[in-house]
Amino acid sequence: MSDTAPRNPVGAPQMLADALLRSVTGTSALLRVTGTTTDTDQSEVGLVPTTFAEVIISPALMRKLRPTWQEGGQSKWELLLSATSVEQQVNALDLASAQSLFAMTLAVTVAGQDYLIEAMAANEAFGQVYMYRLLLREARQQAV
């Protein structure tokens, strides 16, 4: 028996995920990323300042995960991001993959609140990523 299922790369899963995210909330997430620096002696010593950029990903959906009670524990959040928007930003920043974009992300801002990325997962259909899921925790302000 042979596999006769069509495996042509179509954008249907991505379009469906984008439509679902837009219809549910239609919010956007702001990723604060470090800029790419050159590998020179000056940047290693710290003479070249680190640059930062803000990348907007839309549509996005934020949801609170079921809390597990822990004394002093932080709430966990899940951020669902459109794969088409993430891929546009990956191409604009000339990065190798979405994982590299999330690796260089310092903070995620949604509705004025900052979060830190704990984990990342990609949902796929027909061999194409249609949505990224980020596990987030609230960023606490550090006293200086």
trRosetta pair geometry for C-beta under 8 A, 3 or more apart (Angstrom, degrees):
i j d omega theta_ij theta_ji phi_ij phi_ji
7 126 6.5 173 -141 -164 61 91
7 127 6.8 49 -165 5 101 134
9 126 7.5 155 -115 130 47 114
9 127 7.4 -82 -97 84 84 111
9 128 6.3 111 -142 -62 88 129
10 13 7.9 108 92 4 82 77
10 126 7.1 -4 43 109 85 160
11 14 4.8 -59 -167 50 77 114
11 15 5.3 79 131 -27 93 102
11 84 7.8 54 -156 -85 115 123
11 128 7.9 -110 -109 138 46 164
12 15 5.8 -57 -139 39 28 108
12 16 6.1 29 161 -20 65 109
13 16 5.7 -57 -145 38 29 112
13 17 6.3 28 157 -18 65 107
13 125 3.9 166 -104 65 154 127
13 126 6.3 -177 -17 27 133 107
13 128 6.1 155 56 81 128 109
13 130 3.9 -99 136 -78 103 144
14 17 5.8 -54 -145 38 30 109
14 18 6.3 31 155 -19 64 107
14 82 7.7 81 -166 -171 83 84
14 83 5.6 -98 -121 67 101 111
14 84 5.1 104 177 -49 123 106
14 128 6.7 -69 -40 133 106 126
14 130 4.8 -144 -81 -127 55 81
15 18 5.7 -53 -146 37 31 112
15 19 6.3 31 155 -19 64 107
16 19 5.8 -55 -147 37 29 110
16 20 6.3 30 154 -19 64 107
16 130 7.3 -4 62 -170 89 142
17 20 5.7 -55 -146 37 31 111
17 21 6.3 28 157 -16 66 107
17 82 6.4 152 119 -124 104 70
17 83 6.8 49 85 11 149 98
17 123 7.9 156 -104 83 144 125
17 130 4.3 148 -16 156 145 103
17 131 4.7 -150 -158 -58 146 105
18 21 5.9 -56 -145 39 29 107
18 22 6.2 26 157 -17 64 109
18 59 6.3 125 -155 30 64 115
18 82 5.1 58 -100 -132 80 124
18 84 5.9 -16 -69 26 129 129
18 85 7.9 133 -111 -23 106 98
19 22 5.8 -57 -145 39 29 110
19 23 6.1 22 160 -16 65 111
20 23 6.0 -60 -143 39 26 105
20 24 6.2 22 162 -18 64 110
21 24 6.1 -58 -143 35 27 107
21 25 7.1 -44 -178 47 61 83
21 26 7.2 123 134 -80 68 43
21 59 3.8 150 121 108 112 123
21 60 6.6 6 -174 -78 128 9
21 61 5.3 -130 -136 -30 85 108
21 80 6.4 -151 -105 112 113 111
21 82 5.7 -134 46 -67 159 95
21 131 7.8 159 -52 -115 127 115
22 26 4.7 46 -153 -93 55 90
22 59 4.6 -133 -71 -62 65 158
23 26 7.4 83 -38 -48 12 99
24 61 5.6 16 91 -106 132 130
25 59 7.3 144 77 -173 79 107
25 60 7.6 -52 85 91 122 51
25 61 5.1 137 26 -112 127 78
25 62 7.5 -97 95 25 175 71
26 58 7.6 36 -176 -170 57 102
26 59 5.3 -65 -125 -124 44 115
27 58 7.3 -126 122 -125 33 92
27 59 7.0 86 52 -158 40 71
27 60 5.5 -67 88 70 81 84
27 61 7.1 120 41 -94 101 39
27 62 6.8 -44 71 2 145 101
27 110 6.7 67 139 -157 134 98
27 111 7.0 -34 -158 -53 142 93
28 56 5.4 9 169 -172 131 98
28 57 6.5 160 -163 80 77 44
28 58 3.6 -37 -103 -82 99 107
28 59 7.1 -87 -84 -122 63 35
28 60 5.8 97 -135 19 26 111
29 56 7.4 153 80 -154 43 52
29 57 4.9 -16 62 61 93 100
29 58 7.4 171 20 -72 60 60
29 60 4.3 46 -16 -16 103 177
29 62 7.6 131 -80 -60 110 106
29 79 6.1 72 -88 -169 154 136
29 81 6.5 -74 32 -97 138 106
29 108 5.7 -11 -178 -171 115 102
29 109 7.1 149 -166 73 62 48
29 110 5.1 -30 -111 -82 81 95
30 54 5.5 -9 -173 -171 106 104
30 55 7.2 145 -161 72 53 43
30 56 5.6 -24 -102 -98 71 68
30 57 7.8 -176 -83 21 23 74
30 108 7.2 146 76 -162 51 51
30 109 4.3 -19 63 61 105 102
30 110 7.5 179 22 -69 74 46
31 54 7.2 151 76 -159 47 51
31 55 4.4 -20 61 63 101 100
31 56 7.8 -166 19 -75 75 20
31 57 6.4 50 -15 -11 109 112
31 89 7.9 99 41 162 133 161
31 101 7.3 43 136 162 164 99
31 102 8.0 -95 -138 -105 142 54
31 105 4.8 -66 -166 -123 108 117
31 107 7.8 165 -154 87 46 44
31 108 5.7 -20 -102 -106 65 74
31 109 8.0 -164 -72 21 21 74
32 52 6.1 -2 -176 -175 90 117
32 53 7.7 164 -154 83 47 40
32 54 5.8 -21 -101 -103 64 74
32 55 8.0 -172 -75 22 19 76
32 105 6.8 100 66 -160 50 70
32 106 5.0 -58 101 59 98 99
32 107 4.6 11 41 55 120 85
32 108 7.6 -148 15 -74 79 28
32 109 6.8 64 -27 -13 104 106
33 52 7.0 153 82 -158 40 66
33 53 5.3 -21 66 64 91 88
33 54 7.7 159 21 -96 76 23
33 55 5.8 23 1 -4 122 118
33 93 7.7 -17 99 -120 158 156
33 101 6.9 -58 -103 -163 146 68
33 104 4.9 53 -158 118 99 97
33 105 5.2 -49 -90 -95 82 55
33 106 6.7 163 -108 2 26 83
34 37 7.9 -46 154 -18 107 100
34 50 6.0 -46 -148 -178 106 112
34 51 7.2 108 -173 79 60 55
34 52 6.1 -50 -112 -103 44 65
34 53 7.8 46 142 20 7 81
34 104 5.1 -112 42 -175 89 98
34 106 6.4 96 -41 -40 85 111
35 50 6.9 157 43 178 90 61
35 51 3.2 -10 25 84 145 103
35 52 6.2 -108 -20 -63 91 14
35 53 5.6 103 -77 -21 85 101
36 93 7.9 142 -26 179 116 95
37 43 4.8 150 155 -146 125 145
37 48 6.1 138 -154 111 119 130
37 50 6.7 -67 -56 -116 134 64
37 51 7.3 154 -73 20 87 91
38 43 5.9 169 72 -22 66 145
38 48 7.3 -53 45 141 89 176
39 43 6.8 -103 -122 61 23 133
39 44 7.8 45 -162 -51 59 100
40 43 5.1 95 54 8 77 98
40 44 7.2 -139 97 -5 42 89
40 48 7.2 84 61 -17 112 143
41 44 5.6 -57 -150 36 35 113
41 45 6.4 26 157 -13 68 108
42 45 6.1 -60 -147 40 30 105
42 47 4.2 -76 -168 64 87 119
42 48 5.0 87 123 -28 102 101
43 46 7.6 49 -172 -77 32 21
43 47 7.2 -88 -71 54 29 73
43 48 4.2 -36 -90 44 74 127
52 106 7.4 -47 -130 15 114 140
53 93 7.7 166 84 -107 156 117
55 89 5.0 84 -169 -154 126 138
55 93 7.3 -38 -94 -49 135 131
55 101 7.4 -87 81 -165 170 115
57 60 5.7 79 108 -59 95 122
57 81 5.2 -8 149 -147 140 117
57 82 6.8 -179 175 44 92 86
57 85 4.9 121 -154 125 72 125
57 86 6.0 22 -128 -76 125 69
57 89 6.5 -67 -84 -17 87 148
58 82 7.1 7 121 19 25 129
58 85 5.9 -179 56 -125 40 158
59 82 5.3 86 53 -38 69 126
59 85 7.2 171 23 -21 44 147
60 79 6.1 -7 -176 -174 114 95
60 80 6.5 158 -161 82 59 57
60 81 5.2 -11 -111 -103 94 66
60 82 6.9 -101 -71 -6 58 83
60 110 7.1 -121 111 -112 135 118
61 79 7.3 157 80 -157 47 49
61 80 4.3 -5 56 54 98 109
62 77 6.0 -6 -168 -179 94 121
62 78 7.5 157 -153 82 47 48
62 79 5.4 -14 -101 -104 74 76
62 80 7.8 -154 -68 22 30 72
62 110 5.1 126 -61 154 148 160
62 111 7.6 -112 32 0 156 115
63 77 6.9 156 82 -160 36 73
63 78 5.3 -16 64 61 87 94
63 80 7.5 25 6 -8 104 105
64 67 7.5 -15 158 -49 109 89
64 75 6.2 -35 -146 175 107 123
64 76 7.5 114 -163 83 61 53
64 77 5.7 -47 -105 -105 52 75
64 78 7.9 152 -117 18 6 77
65 75 7.7 158 49 177 80 75
65 76 4.4 -28 44 94 127 102
65 77 6.5 -160 -5 -101 88 18
65 78 5.6 94 -60 -22 98 101
65 135 7.8 11 -37 -136 146 89
67 75 6.2 -53 -99 -121 106 80
67 76 7.6 159 -103 28 59 85
68 73 7.4 -59 86 125 76 165
69 73 7.4 153 -178 37 29 135
70 73 3.2 77 73 -35 107 136
74 137 5.0 73 110 -167 135 110
74 138 5.5 -146 -168 39 120 95
74 140 7.7 -116 -95 -45 134 110
75 137 7.3 155 82 -140 48 69
75 138 6.3 52 55 -15 88 115
76 118 7.7 -55 -134 24 101 149
76 135 6.5 -17 -171 -170 109 92
76 136 7.2 141 -165 76 58 49
76 137 5.9 -39 -107 -89 61 79
77 115 6.2 -77 54 -126 133 149
77 135 7.6 144 79 -163 48 45
77 136 4.4 -29 70 69 99 102
77 137 7.1 162 20 -88 85 28
77 138 7.6 89 -7 -52 120 72
78 133 6.0 -14 -170 -167 103 99
78 134 7.1 151 -158 76 51 49
78 135 6.1 -25 -102 -102 72 57
78 136 7.2 172 -89 19 20 86
79 108 6.6 -111 -18 151 170 155
79 110 6.8 -164 -110 -49 123 147
79 115 7.5 156 -38 83 132 154
79 133 7.2 150 76 -157 50 47
79 134 4.4 -13 58 58 103 102
79 136 5.6 50 -13 -16 110 128
80 131 5.8 -11 -168 -176 94 121
80 132 7.5 151 -157 80 45 49
80 133 5.7 -16 -101 -102 67 74
81 85 6.8 -114 174 70 90 113
81 86 5.6 82 133 -53 123 117
81 131 6.7 145 71 -164 48 67
81 132 4.4 -18 61 62 105 98
81 133 7.7 -171 19 -76 78 27
81 134 6.8 42 -12 -8 116 107
82 85 4.1 70 81 12 111 108
82 86 6.6 179 92 -10 57 85
82 131 6.9 -46 -114 -112 29 70
83 86 5.5 -55 -144 39 35 113
83 87 6.1 35 157 -20 68 106
83 98 7.7 -65 -141 -74 76 156
83 122 7.6 79 -102 -150 117 98
83 128 7.8 138 122 153 157 86
83 129 4.6 174 -132 120 144 90
83 130 5.2 -142 10 -166 138 16
83 131 5.6 -96 -33 -67 98 24
83 132 6.1 127 -87 -23 73 85
84 87 5.8 -54 -145 37 29 110
84 88 6.5 35 153 -23 62 103
85 88 5.6 -49 -150 31 33 115
85 89 6.7 28 154 -13 64 104
86 89 5.9 -60 -154 39 32 107
86 90 6.3 36 149 -23 67 106
86 98 5.1 34 152 -121 125 121
86 101 6.9 174 -167 71 92 156
86 132 5.6 63 -43 -1 164 137
87 90 5.4 -48 -142 34 36 115
87 91 6.4 35 157 -16 65 104
87 98 7.0 -55 -78 -68 60 108
88 91 6.0 -58 -151 39 28 108
88 92 6.2 28 152 -20 64 109
89 92 5.4 -51 -140 38 35 114
89 93 6.1 20 162 -6 67 109
89 101 6.5 91 110 -133 109 150
90 93 6.3 -65 -144 47 24 98
90 95 4.8 -93 -156 61 74 106
90 97 6.7 -35 -149 177 141 15
90 98 5.6 -77 -69 -79 139 61
90 100 7.7 101 -134 63 102 97
90 101 5.4 -97 -91 -43 84 133
91 94 7.3 26 -175 -78 34 41
93 101 6.8 121 56 -102 147 100
95 98 8.0 108 104 -80 128 24
95 100 4.7 -170 -178 90 117 123
95 101 5.5 142 82 -60 169 83
96 100 5.2 86 50 -9 88 149
97 100 5.2 108 58 3 71 96
97 101 7.5 -126 106 -1 48 86
98 101 5.3 -49 -155 32 44 115
98 102 6.4 36 151 -13 72 103
98 122 7.2 114 75 -87 140 125
98 129 7.4 -126 9 110 150 166
98 132 6.2 -142 160 -84 147 144
99 102 5.9 -56 -147 41 33 105
99 103 6.1 38 151 -26 66 108
99 120 6.9 162 -117 93 72 146
100 103 5.4 -49 -141 34 34 116
100 104 6.5 19 162 -8 64 107
101 104 6.5 -69 -152 43 26 97
101 105 6.7 41 148 -42 62 103
102 105 5.3 -40 -150 9 39 123
102 117 6.1 -177 -175 -171 98 170
102 120 5.0 69 143 -77 166 157
102 132 7.7 -160 -60 177 135 144
102 134 6.9 -166 -133 -103 129 116
105 108 6.5 27 165 -61 131 84
105 117 6.0 68 88 -7 121 137
107 114 4.8 -18 -177 -160 130 107
107 115 6.8 134 -167 64 75 39
107 116 6.4 -50 -114 -87 68 62
107 139 5.9 -15 -128 -49 115 157
108 114 7.2 132 71 -158 43 55
108 115 4.7 -33 68 67 96 95
108 116 7.5 166 20 -90 88 14
108 117 6.4 90 -17 -55 121 89
108 134 6.9 126 -51 119 167 156
108 136 6.1 -90 57 -112 134 135
109 112 6.9 4 -176 -119 102 11
109 113 6.9 158 -150 75 64 35
109 114 5.4 -30 -93 -95 79 63
109 115 7.5 168 -85 18 30 77
110 113 6.1 -27 69 60 67 88
110 115 6.8 1 16 2 101 123
113 138 6.9 -52 171 -129 114 94
114 138 7.5 89 87 -163 61 60
114 139 4.1 -45 113 40 104 130
115 136 3.8 23 163 180 134 128
115 137 6.5 152 -159 73 86 27
115 138 5.9 -58 -107 -104 74 36
115 139 5.9 -163 -110 -19 15 90
116 136 6.6 143 68 -155 38 74
116 137 5.6 -23 58 62 91 81
116 138 7.8 21 14 111 84 12
116 139 5.1 113 -33 -80 94 90
117 120 6.6 8 -176 -55 124 97
117 134 5.4 -67 -125 -166 99 115
117 135 7.3 93 -163 71 60 57
117 136 6.1 -44 -99 -99 45 73
118 135 4.6 -64 67 103 102 100
118 136 6.6 168 6 -106 91 19
118 137 5.7 65 -41 -9 122 102
119 134 7.4 162 85 -158 50 48
119 135 4.1 21 50 35 92 122
120 132 6.6 -15 -166 -174 98 104
120 133 7.2 150 -158 83 48 55
120 134 5.5 -14 -104 -106 76 70
120 135 7.4 -131 -63 17 35 78
121 132 7.3 156 83 -160 44 58
121 133 4.7 -13 63 61 94 103
121 135 7.9 55 -2 -23 99 97
122 129 4.6 -45 -179 -127 120 120
122 131 7.5 157 -158 87 55 47
122 132 5.5 -29 -104 -106 70 71
122 133 7.5 -171 -82 20 22 77
123 129 6.9 108 72 -152 46 68
123 130 5.9 -56 97 58 95 83
123 131 4.5 4 46 61 118 93
123 132 7.6 -154 15 -80 78 23
123 133 6.6 71 -28 -18 101 108
124 127 6.5 -3 177 -137 120 11
124 128 6.3 156 -151 76 82 27
124 129 5.3 -50 -92 -89 78 52
124 130 6.9 130 -125 5 29 81
125 128 6.5 -30 68 61 60 79
125 130 5.5 0 22 -11 104 132
129 132 7.0 29 172 -64 124 78
